[in-house]
Amino acid sequence: MSTEQTSPRPTYGPLYFLAALGAGGLTVTFFLYLMFWVPHAGRSVPVFEDIMAAFVAGTMLTKIMISIAWAGIAIFSALLVQMLVWNLREMARFRKTEGFTALHAGNAESQMMAIPLTLAMGVNGGFILGLVFVPGLWSIVEYLFPLAMVTFVAIGVYGLRLYGKFLGRILTSGGFECSKNNSFAQALPGFAFAMVAVGLAAPAAMSSNLATVGISLILSSFFVIIAVLIAGSAMLLGLRSMMEHGANEDSAPTLLIGIPLLTVIGIALMRQVHGLHAQFGAHGENVDSFNMLTVIVMVQIAFALFGLVVLRAQGYFSKYVSGDQVSAGSYALICPGVAMSVMLQFYVNKGLVGMGMIEKFSTVYWLASTPALLIQFGTIALLVMLNTKHFWGGTKPMSALPA
């Protein structure tokens, strides 16, 4: 491969963790094929045995669908691991540079929260790999749930320490430049804590142990609340600054951050409701899920319209996606596509089908599912374009240290 560079050499920063995050998110989109299209009676999620039984007994279309899901999960999980390892190695180098010191002296210090965000996604991705490819995993899953919660709590504590250091600095010494807060970049910590919350909520939906479910409910609720408080206040402050100074072009993709934030929180809440119903007898109705999912999807569409209006006005895609300008922040475009695809799948299957509005696997069902699939593959194409530009095209970002 030629090493000739056709675009400016990008500088490394924590936002490159979003490249790994996007790959992990796409793993989830393929897992949902199995979640909603493969029977898994008696379990809240499909496992290896369910998938193999469906593959052996299924039609040719079923076999093709499962094969695509297997391939998608394997490919994007491998990309997640590759990008996560690369980022951790590059971050170790970056910590020794002046750029790292400068990062911790301004607004951009909150970008460090991309690390716990991606680590939490990595754990979620690992659980998907186990469910799909490891025989007999469900027989020991009750032993894995406490380990998973300990891991997510550790990541959450790490995130709280990072964000606490940031808040401690700006609330005691100042230095936060409100004029440069003209984006939703400061909502990233909220997204990170929401990702921890959705991982902590998984045992509530899957475990049959009352203690495990109860602890899962309590811990996930804490991080959901933290996420909402941080993201809500950050968006209000960011909108105030944008109204005065205009949206920051480099950080403009963060205007879409409400989409993945709502998807992650929505799934966490659905997991909690399932745990309360299955283990504690709290009876939620299908109409409640439908109403919640409808609100979430409508608000996400509003965020999409708002963000895309600004991105189009700035010519962001022609500059940072198809053009010759490079920015690690462009990877923030992947999360909204992943999140919209995921939430539309939940809306169709848990909302519309759950309410009896449409029949599963009918013509109307597949028409309703089409937008989620189109967004999924459009997001894959976008990730390939960004990776080609930033990594595969000879412009791999590096820290200031010599090779």
C-alpha positions as CSV (number, residue, x, y, z in Angstrom):
1,M,0.0,0.0,0.0
2,S,1.3,3.4,-0.9
3,T,2.2,5.7,2.0
4,E,1.6,8.8,0.0
5,Q,-0.8,11.1,1.8
6,T,-3.6,12.8,-0.1
7,S,-5.0,14.8,2.8
8,P,-3.6,16.6,5.9
9,R,-2.2,14.3,8.5
10,P,-4.7,14.3,11.4
11,T,-3.6,14.8,15.0
12,Y,-4.6,12.2,17.6
13,G,-7.2,13.0,20.2
14,P,-9.6,11.1,22.5
15,L,-12.4,11.4,20.1
16,Y,-10.8,8.7,18.0
17,F,-12.2,6.3,20.5
18,L,-15.5,7.0,18.8
19,A,-14.2,5.0,15.8
20,A,-14.2,1.9,18.1
21,L,-17.5,2.9,19.6
22,G,-19.2,3.1,16.1
23,A,-17.9,-0.4,15.2
24,G,-19.3,-1.7,18.5
25,G,-22.7,-0.1,17.8
26,L,-22.9,-1.7,14.4
27,T,-22.3,-5.0,16.1
28,V,-25.6,-4.4,18.0
29,T,-27.5,-3.6,14.8
30,F,-26.7,-7.1,13.5
31,F,-27.5,-8.7,16.8
32,L,-31.0,-7.3,16.6
33,Y,-31.6,-9.5,13.5
34,L,-31.3,-12.4,15.9
35,M,-33.1,-10.7,18.7
36,F,-36.2,-10.0,16.8
37,W,-36.2,-12.6,14.0
38,V,-35.0,-15.8,15.8
39,P,-37.4,-17.6,18.2
40,H,-36.0,-17.7,21.8
41,A,-38.8,-18.9,24.0
42,G,-38.1,-18.7,27.7
43,R,-35.3,-16.2,27.3
44,S,-35.2,-12.5,26.9
45,V,-32.3,-12.8,24.3
46,P,-31.3,-15.4,21.8
47,V,-28.3,-17.6,22.6
48,F,-26.1,-19.9,20.5
49,E,-28.5,-22.9,20.8
50,D,-31.5,-20.8,19.7
51,I,-29.6,-19.5,16.7
52,M,-28.3,-22.9,15.6
53,A,-31.8,-24.4,15.9
54,A,-33.2,-21.7,13.7
55,F,-30.4,-22.0,11.2
56,V,-30.8,-25.8,10.9
57,A,-34.6,-25.8,10.7
58,G,-35.0,-22.5,8.9
59,T,-35.7,-21.7,5.2
60,M,-33.0,-20.5,2.9
61,L,-33.9,-16.9,3.7
62,T,-33.6,-17.6,7.4
63,K,-30.2,-19.2,6.8
64,I,-29.1,-16.2,4.8
65,M,-30.3,-13.8,7.5
66,I,-28.5,-15.6,10.3
67,S,-25.3,-15.8,8.2
68,I,-25.4,-12.1,7.6
69,A,-25.9,-11.5,11.3
70,W,-23.0,-13.8,12.2
71,A,-20.7,-12.1,9.7
72,G,-21.7,-8.6,10.8
73,I,-21.2,-9.4,14.4
74,A,-17.9,-11.0,13.8
75,I,-16.5,-8.3,11.5
76,F,-17.5,-5.3,13.5
77,S,-16.6,-6.9,16.8
78,A,-13.1,-7.5,15.4
79,L,-13.0,-3.9,14.2
80,L,-14.1,-2.7,17.7
81,V,-11.3,-4.7,19.4
82,Q,-8.7,-3.5,16.8
83,M,-9.7,0.2,17.1
84,L,-9.9,0.0,20.9
85,V,-6.4,-1.5,21.3
86,W,-5.0,1.0,18.8
87,N,-6.6,3.9,20.8
88,L,-5.4,2.7,24.1
89,R,-1.9,2.4,22.8
90,E,-2.0,5.8,21.1
91,M,-3.5,7.4,24.2
92,A,-0.6,6.1,26.2
93,R,1.7,8.0,23.8
94,F,-0.5,11.0,23.7
95,R,-0.4,11.4,27.5
96,K,3.3,12.3,27.2
97,T,2.8,15.2,24.8
98,E,2.0,18.9,25.2
99,G,-1.3,18.3,23.4
100,F,-2.5,16.2,26.4
101,T,-1.5,19.0,28.8
102,A,-3.4,21.5,26.6
103,L,-6.4,19.3,26.5
104,H,-6.7,19.3,30.2
105,A,-6.5,23.1,30.4
106,G,-9.7,23.9,28.4
107,N,-13.2,22.8,27.5
108,A,-12.0,19.8,25.6
109,E,-10.9,17.9,28.7
110,S,-14.4,16.4,28.7
111,Q,-13.4,14.5,25.5
112,M,-11.6,12.1,27.9
113,M,-15.1,10.7,28.6
114,A,-14.9,9.0,25.2
115,I,-12.7,6.4,26.9
116,P,-15.2,5.0,29.5
117,L,-17.9,5.3,26.9
118,T,-16.0,3.0,24.5
119,L,-14.9,0.7,27.3
120,A,-18.6,0.2,28.3
121,M,-19.5,-0.5,24.7
122,G,-16.6,-3.0,24.6
123,V,-18.1,-5.0,27.5
124,N,-21.6,-4.9,25.8
125,G,-20.0,-6.1,22.6
126,G,-18.3,-8.9,24.4
127,F,-21.5,-10.1,25.9
128,I,-23.1,-10.2,22.5
129,L,-20.2,-12.3,21.2
130,G,-20.7,-14.7,24.1
131,L,-24.5,-15.1,23.5
132,V,-24.1,-15.7,19.8
133,F,-21.0,-17.8,19.5
134,V,-20.4,-19.6,22.9
135,P,-22.4,-22.9,23.4
136,G,-23.8,-23.4,26.9
137,L,-23.2,-19.8,28.0
138,W,-26.8,-19.4,29.4
139,S,-26.2,-22.2,31.9
140,I,-23.6,-20.1,33.7
141,V,-25.0,-16.7,32.9
142,E,-26.1,-16.1,36.6
143,Y,-22.4,-16.2,37.6
144,L,-21.5,-13.8,34.8
145,F,-24.0,-11.1,35.7
146,P,-22.3,-10.1,39.0
147,L,-18.9,-10.0,37.2
148,A,-20.4,-7.8,34.5
149,M,-21.9,-5.4,37.0
150,V,-18.6,-5.1,38.8
151,T,-16.9,-4.3,35.5
152,F,-19.5,-1.7,34.6
153,V,-19.3,-0.1,38.0
154,A,-15.5,0.1,37.7
155,I,-15.9,1.8,34.3
156,G,-18.5,4.1,35.8
157,V,-16.3,5.0,38.7
158,Y,-13.4,5.7,36.3
159,G,-15.8,8.0,34.3
160,L,-16.9,9.8,37.5
161,R,-13.2,10.4,38.4
162,L,-12.5,11.8,35.0
163,Y,-15.6,14.0,35.0
164,G,-15.1,15.0,38.6
165,K,-11.6,16.2,37.8
166,F,-12.9,18.3,35.0
167,L,-15.7,19.8,37.1
168,G,-13.4,20.3,40.0
169,R,-11.1,22.4,37.9
170,I,-13.6,24.6,36.1
171,L,-15.8,25.2,39.2
172,T,-12.9,26.1,41.4
173,S,-10.4,27.8,39.1
174,G,-12.6,28.7,36.2
175,G,-11.2,28.5,32.7
176,F,-14.3,27.2,30.9
177,E,-14.9,29.3,27.8
178,C,-18.6,29.7,27.3
179,S,-18.0,31.3,23.9
180,K,-16.4,28.1,22.7
181,N,-19.1,25.9,24.1
182,N,-21.2,26.4,20.9
183,S,-22.0,22.7,20.3
184,F,-23.3,19.8,22.3
185,A,-19.8,18.4,22.9
186,Q,-20.2,18.7,26.7
187,A,-23.1,16.2,26.6
188,L,-20.5,13.5,25.8
189,P,-20.1,12.6,29.5
190,G,-23.8,12.1,29.8
191,F,-23.7,9.7,26.9
192,A,-20.8,7.8,28.6
193,F,-22.8,7.4,31.8
194,A,-25.9,6.3,29.9
195,M,-23.8,3.5,28.2
196,V,-22.7,2.3,31.7
197,A,-26.4,2.4,32.8
198,V,-27.6,0.3,29.9
199,G,-24.9,-2.3,30.6
200,L,-25.9,-2.3,34.3
201,A,-29.6,-2.7,33.4
202,A,-28.9,-5.9,31.4
203,P,-29.1,-8.3,34.4
204,A,-32.4,-6.7,35.4
205,A,-33.9,-8.0,32.1
206,M,-32.1,-11.3,31.9
207,S,-31.4,-12.6,35.4
208,S,-33.8,-14.7,37.5
209,N,-32.0,-14.0,40.8
210,L,-33.9,-11.4,42.8
211,A,-30.8,-9.9,44.4
212,T,-29.1,-9.5,41.0
213,V,-32.1,-7.9,39.5
214,G,-32.5,-5.5,42.4
215,I,-28.9,-4.4,42.4
216,S,-29.1,-4.0,38.7
217,L,-32.1,-1.8,39.0
218,I,-30.6,0.4,41.6
219,L,-27.1,0.9,40.0
220,S,-28.5,1.4,36.5
221,S,-31.0,4.0,37.8
222,F,-28.1,6.0,39.4
223,F,-26.2,6.3,36.1
224,V,-29.4,7.0,34.1
225,I,-30.1,10.0,36.4
226,I,-26.5,11.2,36.2
227,A,-26.6,10.9,32.4
228,V,-29.8,12.9,32.1
229,L,-28.6,15.7,34.5
230,I,-25.3,16.1,32.7
231,A,-26.6,15.9,29.1
232,G,-29.6,18.1,29.8
233,S,-27.6,20.9,31.4
234,A,-24.9,20.6,28.7
235,M,-27.4,20.9,25.9
236,L,-29.0,24.0,27.4
237,L,-25.6,25.7,27.9
238,G,-24.5,24.7,24.4
239,L,-27.7,26.0,22.7
240,R,-27.2,29.3,24.5
241,S,-23.7,29.7,23.2
242,M,-24.7,28.6,19.7
243,M,-27.5,31.2,19.6
244,E,-24.8,33.9,20.2
245,H,-21.7,32.6,18.4
246,G,-23.1,30.0,15.9
247,A,-22.4,26.3,15.9
248,N,-18.7,25.2,16.1
249,E,-18.0,23.6,12.7
250,D,-15.5,21.0,14.0
251,S,-18.0,19.9,16.8
252,A,-21.2,20.2,14.7
253,P,-21.8,16.4,14.7
254,T,-22.4,16.6,18.4
255,L,-25.7,18.3,17.6
256,L,-27.0,14.8,16.9
257,I,-25.8,13.3,20.2
258,G,-29.4,13.4,21.6
259,I,-30.2,10.5,19.2
260,P,-27.8,7.9,20.7
261,L,-28.4,9.2,24.2
262,L,-32.1,8.6,24.0
263,T,-31.6,5.1,22.4
264,V,-29.3,4.0,25.2
265,I,-31.5,5.4,28.0
266,G,-34.6,4.0,26.3
267,I,-33.2,0.5,26.2
268,A,-32.0,0.8,29.8
269,L,-35.5,1.8,30.9
270,M,-37.1,-1.1,28.9
271,R,-34.7,-3.5,30.6
272,Q,-35.6,-2.2,34.0
273,V,-39.4,-2.5,33.2
274,H,-38.9,-6.1,32.1
275,G,-37.0,-6.9,35.3
276,L,-39.7,-5.3,37.5
277,H,-42.4,-7.3,35.6
278,A,-40.7,-10.7,35.5
279,Q,-39.2,-10.8,39.0
280,F,-41.3,-8.4,41.1
281,G,-44.8,-8.6,39.5
282,A,-45.0,-5.0,38.4
283,H,-47.3,-5.3,35.4
284,G,-46.4,-2.9,32.5
285,E,-48.7,-2.7,29.5
286,N,-47.8,-2.8,25.9
287,V,-49.3,0.6,25.5
288,D,-46.8,2.0,28.0
289,S,-43.9,0.7,25.9
290,F,-45.5,2.0,22.7
291,N,-46.0,5.5,24.3
292,M,-42.4,5.7,25.6
293,L,-40.9,4.4,22.3
294,T,-43.1,6.8,20.3
295,V,-41.9,9.8,22.3
296,I,-38.3,8.7,22.0
297,V,-38.4,8.3,18.2
298,M,-40.2,11.6,17.7
299,V,-37.6,13.4,19.8
300,Q,-34.8,11.7,17.9
301,I,-36.3,12.8,14.6
302,A,-36.4,16.4,15.9
303,F,-32.7,16.1,16.9
304,A,-31.9,14.7,13.4
305,L,-33.7,17.6,11.7
306,F,-32.0,20.2,13.9
307,G,-28.5,18.7,13.5
308,L,-28.7,18.0,9.8
309,V,-29.9,21.6,9.1
310,V,-26.8,22.9,10.7
311,L,-24.5,20.3,9.2
312,R,-25.9,21.0,5.7
313,A,-25.6,24.8,6.1
314,Q,-22.0,24.4,7.1
315,G,-21.2,22.0,4.2
316,Y,-19.9,19.6,6.8
317,F,-20.2,16.4,4.8
318,S,-18.5,17.9,1.7
319,K,-15.6,19.0,3.9
320,Y,-15.0,16.3,6.5
321,V,-16.5,13.2,5.0
322,S,-16.0,13.4,1.2
323,G,-13.7,16.4,1.3
324,D,-10.0,16.7,2.2
325,Q,-10.4,18.1,5.7
326,V,-9.9,15.7,8.7
327,S,-11.4,15.8,12.1
328,A,-11.7,13.1,14.8
329,G,-15.1,14.6,15.6
330,S,-16.5,13.3,12.3
331,Y,-16.8,9.9,14.0
332,A,-19.5,11.4,16.1
333,L,-21.7,10.9,13.0
334,I,-21.7,7.1,13.3
335,C,-23.4,6.9,16.7
336,P,-26.7,8.7,15.6
337,G,-27.0,6.4,12.6
338,V,-26.5,3.3,14.7
339,A,-28.8,4.6,17.4
340,M,-31.6,5.5,15.0
341,S,-31.5,2.1,13.4
342,V,-31.5,0.3,16.7
343,M,-34.4,2.4,18.1
344,L,-36.5,1.9,15.0
345,Q,-36.1,-1.8,15.3
346,F,-37.3,-1.6,18.9
347,Y,-40.2,0.7,17.8
348,V,-41.4,-1.7,15.2
349,N,-41.0,-4.9,17.2
350,K,-41.8,-3.7,20.8
351,G,-44.0,-0.8,19.9
352,L,-46.1,-1.5,16.7
353,V,-46.1,-5.3,16.9
354,G,-46.5,-5.2,20.7
355,M,-49.6,-3.1,20.3
356,G,-51.0,-5.3,17.6
357,M,-50.9,-2.5,15.1
358,I,-49.0,-4.6,12.6
359,E,-48.5,-8.4,12.3
360,K,-44.9,-9.7,12.6
361,F,-43.3,-10.8,9.4
362,S,-46.2,-9.4,7.3
363,T,-45.6,-7.2,4.2
364,V,-46.4,-4.1,6.3
365,Y,-43.9,-5.3,9.0
366,W,-41.0,-5.5,6.4
367,L,-42.0,-2.1,5.0
368,A,-41.9,-0.7,8.6
369,S,-38.5,-2.3,9.2
370,T,-36.9,-1.0,5.9
371,P,-35.9,2.5,7.3
372,A,-33.9,0.8,10.1
373,L,-32.1,-1.4,7.6
374,L,-31.4,1.5,5.2
375,I,-30.0,3.6,8.0
376,Q,-27.9,0.7,9.2
377,F,-26.2,0.1,5.9
378,G,-25.9,3.8,5.2
379,T,-24.0,4.1,8.5
380,I,-21.8,1.2,7.6
381,A,-20.9,3.0,4.3
382,L,-20.2,6.2,6.3
383,L,-17.9,4.3,8.7
384,V,-16.0,2.8,5.7
385,M,-15.6,6.2,4.2
386,L,-14.2,7.7,7.5
387,N,-11.9,4.8,8.1
388,T,-10.6,4.9,4.6
389,K,-9.9,8.6,5.0
390,H,-8.4,8.5,8.6
391,F,-6.7,5.1,8.7
392,W,-6.8,3.0,5.5
393,G,-5.7,5.8,3.2
394,G,-2.3,6.4,4.7
395,T,-3.3,9.3,7.0
396,K,-3.3,7.4,10.3
397,P,-3.5,9.9,13.2
398,M,-0.6,10.1,15.5
399,S,0.4,11.9,18.7
400,A,3.3,14.5,18.6
401,L,5.8,11.9,19.7
402,P,8.3,10.7,17.0
403,A,7.8,7.2,15.7
